[in-house]
Amino acid sequence: MNRQPYCTPPRSWPATLTPWWVRLSRAYRRRQLQSGQRLVDIESQNVEVVTDAIAADKGVLVTPNHSVHYDAPSLYAAFDSVQQPIYTMTAWQVFAMSSKFECWAMQRLGCFSIDREGTDRQAFKQAVHVLQDEPHPLLIFPEGDVYHTTDYVTPFRDGAAAIAMTAAKRSKRPTVIVPCGIKFWYIDDPRDGLLATMQQIEERLHLRVVVDSPLPDRIRRLAEAALALKELDYLGYTCSGRLRDRIRGLLETVISRLEQRHAVRDTRGTPPERVKALRQAIIRRLEDEENPPAIDSREERQLHCDMEDLFFAMQLYSYRGDYLAGHPSIERLAETIDKFEEDVLGLDYPTVRGRRYVKIRFGEPIELAPGKSGRSAADLTKRMQSAVQAQIDALNTQSST
């Protein structure tokens, strides 16, 4: 999982979608995918559900899974094939860590910033405006973060559903939500590269390198060792039992301790929702203008340490514990080692180990009629998540036949 700054955003970056810039940059963006990610083919399925909804003057929200860092560029290429510009809600940290020209280019591609840890009314307002009035679709990744578990969609945050429902309530035209599944496959066998990376990670943790052991067994052994180290770090002892149960137990311990320390008592949400509430509380304290913590004081050091613990909690949450059960595909093995590269070796982005192709499948739209809806954002969020999972399952079924 990538490290990002967490604080009040220094500014916002609104979208200034410019169709001529979208057209001009198409060839460059495609070459970047080919050279940087070795992506040689992008197949779009059922994209007509999006173009038909646009032709019928409907507000269109596209909600894909978010399993790798280059999901968005791949989706842009898919929409390029039908000459369709799009708006994209993007974490403000992406803009803050980019150059002035990169920010300028992203804004003209339709990207606008969102503060995922706060209440970003400006981003919410722009998203609703796109669905109400613009002739181009809006792209939101409801998972929020990149978890490297393509085959299992992680719980959606409810912001996308709230935006769609607000737009439908205020708009004179229908609003549709188009679920989208994205999955990448290897063309070249990445096994040699995976084994080389695996040895590097094992050596980092001072584990013996057993070259004759099957790769799935080596990954599980590494996961057990890394988890045991963190259990010692946070609990003072190692636990026994299934890996998934141990991950969930440690995650609950880390989050609940911080909730007690910061008097954040709403513990009913998902781990990302609970982490968000804790980050908000810590950011408020760090940025308290009337009574700020003294520089390099014990309190300030503790607050920064707590932010590190929240980052670890999200890393821990990203591991299912059973993703390699049974006979895992080479893609699942590669995704897991990609995660280790980021979390153990500290890489910003995982290594590219061979040529790949991607399939992008758009599902049947979920239509919201104009006016007030009787459903809740939570119910709509669950429906959206299930619909995206169905697209991933369909892609996997195609691949196995």
MOKAJO-V387210 format. One line per field, one symbol per residue. ss: DSSP state (h for helix, s for strand, l for the rest). phi: phi as a letter, one per 30 degrees, with the letter a starting at -180 (. if undefined). burial: 1 if it has 9 or more other ideal C-beta (glycine too) atoms within 8 Angstrom, else 0. A space follows every 10 residues. Layout:
# MOKAJO-V387210
ss: ???
phi: ???
burial: ???
This chain:
# MOKAJO-V387210
ss: llllllllll llllllllhh hhhhhhhhhh hhhhhhllss sssssllhhh hhhhhlllss ssssllllll hhhhhhhhhh lllllsssss shhhhhlllh hhhhhhhhll ssssllllll hhhhhhhhhh hhhlllssss llllllllll llllllllhh hhhhhhhhhh llllssssss ssssssllll hhhhhhhhhh hhhhllllll llllhhhhhh hhhhhhhhhh hhhhllllll llhhhhhhhh hhhhhhhhhh hlllllllll hhhhhhhhhh hhhhhhllll lllllllhhh hhhhhhhhhh hhhhhhhlll lllllllllh hhhhhhhhhh hhhlllllll lllllsssss sslllsssll llllllhhhh hhhhhhhhhh hhhhhhhhhh l
phi: .ddbdbaded acbddbebed deddcedddd ddddddchcc abcccidddd ddddddhcdc ccbcdbcbdc ededdeddde dchbdbcbdb edddddccdd dddedddddj dbdbcdcbcc dddeddddde ddbddcdccb cddiccchbe dbddeddcdd dddddddddc dccdcbccdb cbbcbdcddd eddddddddd deddchcdcc dddeeedddd dddddddddd dddcciaccc jdeddddddd eddddddddd dchccdcddd eddddeddde dddeddcddd bddddidddd dddddddddd ddededddcd jbdcdicddd dddddddedd eddcdiddbd dccldbbbcb cccddcccde jdcddcdddd dddddddded dddddddddd c
burial: 1000000010 0111101000 1100110011 0111001110 0101001011 1011000111 1111111101 1111111111 1101111111 0101110000 0010111111 1111110101 0011011111 1101011111 1110111111 0010011111 1111111110 1011111111 1111110001 0011101111 1110101000 0000110111 1111111111 1101100010 0011111111 1011110110 0101000010 1111111111 1110111100 0010000001 1010011011 1111111110 1011000101 1111111111 1111100001 0011111111 1110110101 0010001001 1111101111 1101110000 0
